[in-house]
Amino acid sequence: MSNLVFLIPIALFLGGLGLVAFLWTLRTGQYEDLDGAAWRALDDGDDKPEA
């Protein structure tokens, strides 16, 4: 039972840290262009003409 004195604050701290990280990603626009990221992952980068 005395373990809960340590585990509950640690769990709350980690949950709050995860929430802060998620809100930070929302503010910086990480989820704005999901389709563009999918196309960039498939692009092989061979757009240059061969010389």
C-alpha positions in Angstrom: 0.0 0.0 0.0 2.9 2.4 0.7 4.1 1.9 -2.9 1.0 3.7 -4.1 2.3 6.9 -2.4 5.1 6.9 -5.0 3.4 5.3 -8.0 0.4 7.6 -8.2 2.3 10.9 -8.4 4.8 9.3 -10.9 1.9 8.2 -13.1 0.2 11.6 -12.9 3.5 13.3 -13.7 4.1 11.1 -16.8 0.5 11.5 -17.9 0.8 15.3 -17.6 4.1 15.2 -19.5 2.4 13.2 -22.3 -0.4 15.7 -22.4 2.0 18.7 -22.6 3.9 17.0 -25.4 0.7 16.3 -27.3 -0.5 19.9 -26.9 3.0 21.2 -28.0 2.7 19.1 -31.2 -0.7 20.6 -31.9 0.6 24.2 -31.4 3.6 23.7 -33.8 1.4 22.3 -36.6 2.7 18.7 -36.7 -0.7 17.4 -37.9 -1.5 20.0 -40.5 -0.3 18.3 -43.7 -0.7 14.5 -43.3 -1.3 13.8 -47.0 1.9 15.6 -48.0 3.9 13.5 -45.5 2.5 10.4 -47.0 3.5 11.4 -50.5 7.0 12.5 -49.4 7.5 9.0 -47.9 6.7 7.4 -51.2 8.8 9.9 -53.3 12.2 8.5 -54.4 13.7 11.9 -55.1 14.6 11.2 -58.8 13.1 14.4 -60.1 16.4 15.6 -61.7 16.9 15.0 -65.4 19.8 12.7 -66.3 22.7 14.4 -68.0 
